[in-house]
């Protein structure tokens, strides 16, 4: 049985202080991607604004939106208009004092297929996310879109192997990773971009799936200094080979056509799922083993 193909697009771009401008930039890039044949379009993490967790500012809670709300309504209408799936990242308002870093998936007819809330929340110099986001409570869902079965994880999730394993076992053929990552303010000479890419590609290898990671670009200042986001958005195949990578640190649409026969082929050769020993992994359920 032929598994079929899927054409995807990742929207890498800089963000300004003008939230309306950022949203309209994504709308315009989505239109261009759809005109080139994209069937699934993935936005970058928190694309509507600058990366506000650089600092603690209670006023930034006002950036959170309910679902449905302005951003999701705009992207839902766009998905239906263009006949594409749009993976939409936003700062989600649930109630006062309860906010999540969330993605919503809109199918090609505009249907809301559900959401994923970021599970792993970092805390470090200028990555002060625990102040803004509660830990996700959505589990690790897969989404049956018009064009295939996908999973979505968000930024810091991409450094942990367990979520990608769960999504692959649930049937995802590709995992999207909306991200916002760049310089390490307390280690200004450290470039983690290759480590970032290698860590995420590894999930594709040990699950034999396609990986699509989209990251923002540009310098964003704060009263603590600045962040330099390194882009390097990429798509890799079930063997871990990068098949598309951003060629610049500017606004760029990354596209590739995925052949899911490659997933089947890789899994029939490298039998990682068959040879797993989940009965022996119980210790992983403990936070500390020593």
N, C-alpha and C positions, 0 to 999 in steps of 0.2 A: 504494500500500500504506500503510495507516494504521500509524504508528509506535507508537501506544499512549501511555498515561499512567502516571505514577508519583507516589504521594503520599509525601512525605518529611517527617521531623521532625529538628530539631536541638535538642540538650539543653544549654542554657546555664545554668550554675549556679556558685555559690561552693563552695569546698572548705575543709574544716576539717582539723585535725590528726588526726582520727579516721578512719582509712582505711576501716574497716568502715562507718561512717556515710556516707561519700562513695559507696561502692559501692551501698549500699542506697538512697541517694537516686536514683542513676541507675536502679536497678531499678524504683523507684516511678514515676519520670518516664517510663520506657519503657512501663510498663503504661498510663499515662494516654495517651501518644501512640498506642499501639496501639489503645486503646479509641476514639480519634477517627479511626481509619482509616489511620494511618501504615503504610506498607509497608517503608520503609527508615528506620532510626533511626541517627543519627550522634552519638557521644559526643564530648566535647571532649578536647583533648590532655591526657594524663596525669591523667585525672579522679579517680583513686583517692586522690590526695594533694595537698597543697599544692605549689606550684611550687618544688621543692627546688634547682634550679640558681641560685637567688639567691646561694648561698654554696658554698664548697668544704667538703665534709664526707664523708670516706671512709665513714662509717657509712651514708650514703644509698645506697651500692651494695647494701645489704641490702634495699632496696625493690624491686629488680629481680626479676622472676619468669620462670620458664621457660614455654614453650608446649608442651604444655598445662600449666596451673597454675591457682591459685585464681581469678584474675580471668577468664581465658578460659573455664574450666569453667563459672563462674557465668553468663556472658553467652551461652555456647553453649546451655546449658539453657534460658535465657530466650528466645532466638530461636526455638528449637523449640517451646516452650510457647505463645508468642504468635503464631507463624506469620509472623514478620517478619525482615527482614535487619537485623543489628546490626553497625555499624562500631565496633570496640572498640579504644580506645587504651590502651597500657600501656608500662611500662618493662621491656624484655625482657632476661632473663638467658640468655646462650648458654654461657658458661664464665667462670671467674674472670678478671676483667680485660677481658671483652668483653661490652659491653652496648649495646643499641640502643633508640631511640625508635621504637616500632612500632605499627602498626594491624593487627588481624586481622579478616577479614570472615567473618561467619557467615550462611549462607543461611537462608531461611525454614523449612527442615527441620532446622536445626542443623548442616548440613554446613560444615566449615571450607574456605572457598574459597581461602585463602591469606593472605599478609601483605605489607605494604609497610613498609620501613624508611626512616626519614627520611634524605634525602641531604644536605641543606644544614644544617650545624650552626653556629649563631651563637656568637659570643664577644664579650661586652661587659659593662659594669657591670651586675651582677645578672642577666645572661643568660649564665651561665658554663656553657654546654652542652657544650663540647668536653671538659671534665673528665669528663662523665658518659656521653656517647654517642659511639660509633664512627660514622663515615659509613656510610650505608646501602649495601648490596651487592645489593639485591633487584631492581635495574632499576626500570622504571616499568610495572608490570602493570595490566591492566584486569581486572575481575571480572564474569563473566556470572552475575548473580543471577537469581532467579525473576522479578523485576520489571523487569529491564533491565540494560544494561551501564554500569558505573560505574568511575570512577577515584578514587583517594584520594592526596592529598599532605598533608604535615604542616607547619604553621606557617611556619617560615622558608623552606620550599619555595615558599610562595605569592608571594614577592617576585621569583621568577625565571620568565621566560616559557617557557623551553625545556621543562620537564616537562609543562606543560599542553598544549603543542603535540604532544608525543609521545603523551600519553593520548588526545587528540582524534583523532589519526591512527590510533590503534589501535581506535577505535570507541566511546570513552566519550561518552555523551550528557550526563552530569553529572559534575562533579568536586567531591568533598567535601574540605574543609580543616579538620580538627580543629586548634585553635589555643590558645595561651596567651600573650596579648600585652597590654601595657598601658603604664604610665608608663615614661618614659626617666629613670632615676635621676640621670644626669649632666646632664639638661636638664629639670628638674621643671616648667617652664612650657610644655613642648612637648606638644601633643596630636596624636599621629600617627593617630588613629582614622579620620579621613576619607581620609588618604593610604593607609592600609591597605585600606580598602574600595575605593577607586578602583583601586588596583593589581590587586586580585583580580578586580574587575569587568572590567577590561581583558582578562584572560585569556578571559573569557566572550565578549567582543566579537571578539577576533581569532581565536577558534576556533569561534564561533557555538555555544556550549554553555551549559547551565545551570551555575551556580556555587552552592555551599552551604558557607558558612564559619561555623563555630561556635566561639565564644570564651568563656572563663570570665569571671566577674565577681568583685568583692570586693577587699578589702585584705588582703594577706598579708605579715606582718612577718617579718623575719629580723634577725640580728645586724649586718647591713649597712644596715638601714633597713626599707623596705617597698616592695611593688609594688602598684599600683592597676590592676587589670585592667578594661578598659573595655567588655567585652561587644560590643555592636553586631552580634551574630550576624545574618546576612542570607542571603537567597536572591535571585539575579538571573537574568534570562532571557538567551537568546542575543543580544539586542540590548544587553545591559548594564544594563537597567532593573531596579532593585531592586523585587521583587514582595512581599517580606516582610522586615521588620527588627525586631529586638528593640525593644520600646517602653520597656524599663526597664533598669536596671543590677542587676536582681534575678534570681532563678531564673526561667527562662521557657522554654517549649517553642515553637519557631518551626516552623510547618508551611506547606506549599504543595503543590498538585498541579501537576506538570509535564506539559505536553503536548509530546511529542517531535516533533509535526508542526511546531512552532516552529523546531526545529533544522533540519529539512529546508528550511523556507521561508527562513530566514535564509541558509543556505548556497547556496541557488539564486539569491539576490539578491546577496549579498556573497561573491564567489568567491575567498576567501582561500586555501583549500587548492589550488584549481586553479592559481592564479597564483604560488604559491610558486616560488622558484628555489633548491632545496637544492644544486644543482650549483655555486652561487656563494657558498655559506656556509662553505666549508672553513676560512676564517680563524678561525671561532669555536672550532675545536678547539684553538687555542693559548690559553694563559692570558694572555700579553702580546703585543700586536701592535706596540708602539712600540719 
